[in-house]
Amino acid sequence: MQISIVIPGRIGGKGRPRFSTRGGFVRAFTDAKTVNTEALIRQFASDAMAGKPLFDGPVYLSMLITINPPASWSNKKRASALYVTGKPDGDNLIKVVSDSFNGIVWRDDSQVCDILFSRRYSITSREQVAIVIADAEMPALFREVAA
């Protein structure tokens, strides 16, 4: 089984847990930005799953994030821009997506065995997050190493 999800616009990375004290007890909570981002991702995931069963077993996750170069850059610099570096970190983007899919796309994000992640500047001026989830199959390269 394989599904594709396209989320228009940008998403933020997974925020660090926040802590507060109430009545002498420490409690941890997720910040509002992360909660809103996860809700948006869950909505797109629910629409894509549309009654399909949860993935069971190892899963392949592919994410391609495209964003526009900053408007302050010169046309020459914008034309040659390819790779996005900077905030949010790629691992935080993967984490917010994989956590959001728990119970909607798969049972738990621990099922993810292969990840392909790319952040690029858009050549079409369309910012989006394109995600593909599929049943994992061991690529030939890994089969040779495992043998």
C-alpha positions in Angstrom: 0.0 0.0 0.0 1.1 3.6 -0.7 -0.4 7.0 0.0 0.7 10.5 -1.0 -0.1 13.7 1.0 0.5 17.2 -0.1 0.3 20.0 2.5 0.3 23.4 0.9 2.5 26.1 2.6 5.1 25.7 5.3 5.1 23.7 8.4 7.1 24.3 11.6 9.3 21.8 13.3 8.5 19.9 16.4 8.9 22.2 19.4 10.7 21.3 22.6 8.4 20.3 25.5 7.7 23.2 27.8 7.5 22.8 31.6 5.5 24.7 34.2 4.8 24.4 37.9 1.3 24.2 39.3 0.6 23.5 42.9 4.2 22.5 43.5 4.1 19.9 40.7 6.0 20.1 37.4 4.0 19.4 34.3 5.1 19.1 30.7 3.1 20.4 27.8 3.5 21.0 24.1 3.6 24.5 22.8 0.7 26.0 20.8 2.6 26.2 17.5 3.4 22.5 17.6 -0.2 21.6 18.6 -1.6 23.6 15.6 1.0 22.2 13.2 0.2 18.6 14.3 -3.6 19.3 13.9 -3.1 20.5 10.3 -0.9 17.5 9.4 -3.4 15.1 11.0 -6.3 16.6 9.0 -4.4 16.1 5.7 -3.4 12.6 6.8 -7.0 11.7 7.7 -8.2 12.9 4.3 -5.5 10.9 2.5 -6.3 7.7 4.4 -10.1 8.0 3.8 -11.0 4.6 5.4 -7.9 2.8 4.5 -6.4 0.5 7.2 -3.4 1.7 9.2 0.0 0.6 7.9 1.1 -2.5 9.7 4.8 -3.4 9.7 7.8 -1.5 8.5 7.1 1.7 6.7 9.0 3.9 4.2 8.6 7.7 4.6 9.6 10.2 2.0 9.3 14.0 2.5 10.1 16.8 0.0 9.7 20.3 1.4 9.8 23.1 -1.0 10.0 26.8 0.1 10.4 30.1 -1.7 13.8 31.8 -1.5 13.7 35.0 0.6 12.4 38.0 -1.3 15.4 40.0 -0.1 17.7 37.9 -2.2 18.9 39.2 -5.6 17.4 37.6 -8.7 20.8 36.0 -9.4 21.0 34.4 -6.0 17.4 33.3 -6.1 17.9 31.6 -9.5 21.0 29.7 -8.2 19.4 28.7 -4.9 18.8 25.0 -4.5 19.3 23.6 -1.0 17.6 25.0 2.1 19.7 25.2 5.2 18.7 26.8 8.5 15.7 26.6 10.8 13.7 24.6 11.4 16.0 21.6 11.5 15.2 18.6 9.3 15.0 16.2 12.2 12.3 18.4 13.8 10.3 18.5 10.6 10.4 14.7 10.3 9.5 14.4 14.0 6.4 16.6 13.8 5.1 14.7 10.7 5.8 11.2 12.1 4.3 12.0 15.5 1.2 13.5 13.8 0.7 10.3 11.8 0.4 8.1 14.9 -3.0 6.4 15.0 -4.0 7.8 11.6 -1.5 6.5 9.1 0.3 3.9 11.2 0.1 2.6 14.8 3.3 4.2 15.9 6.2 6.1 14.3 8.6 3.4 15.5 7.4 1.5 12.3 9.4 3.9 10.1 12.4 2.1 8.8 13.5 4.1 5.8 13.4 7.9 5.5 14.1 10.1 2.5 14.1 13.8 3.4 14.8 16.7 1.1 14.4 20.5 1.6 14.7 22.6 -1.6 14.0 26.1 -2.8 10.9 26.1 -5.0 11.3 26.8 -8.7 7.6 27.1 -9.1 7.0 29.6 -6.3 4.7 27.0 -4.6 5.6 26.2 -1.0 4.5 22.7 0.1 5.3 19.5 1.9 5.0 16.4 -0.3 4.9 13.1 1.7 4.8 9.5 0.5 4.3 6.6 2.8 4.6 3.1 1.6 5.1 -0.4 2.9 8.9 -0.8 3.3 10.7 -3.2 1.1 14.4 -3.8 1.7 16.3 -2.1 -1.2 18.8 -4.2 -3.1 21.7 -2.3 -1.6 20.6 -3.2 2.0 20.0 -6.8 1.0 23.6 -7.1 -0.1 24.9 -5.6 3.1 22.7 -7.8 5.2 23.7 -11.0 3.5 
